[in-house]
């Protein structure tokens, strides 16, 4: 079961051109289910470290959480969702 957003797990704030985000690193040993990365549309298998992000502010909620490969999250401003680069 994922840790609640208000848990003691370290979450950092991140600002980018796409808004304000909460970002939490999920170690591989803590990842117990598969997720689909919105950056590359590939599977993040259980046991693989990644980040979980959600928008902060009044409009962000648990339902907005997304699990990303860290390189995909870091490159989100340079590529479109699904791993396709803009032409």
Protein Blocks (a to p, Z undefined) as FASTA:
>chain_A
ZZdfklmbdcdddddfkbccddddddfklmcbdcddfklopacdehiacdddddedjkbc
fklpccddfklmmmmmmpcehhiacZZ
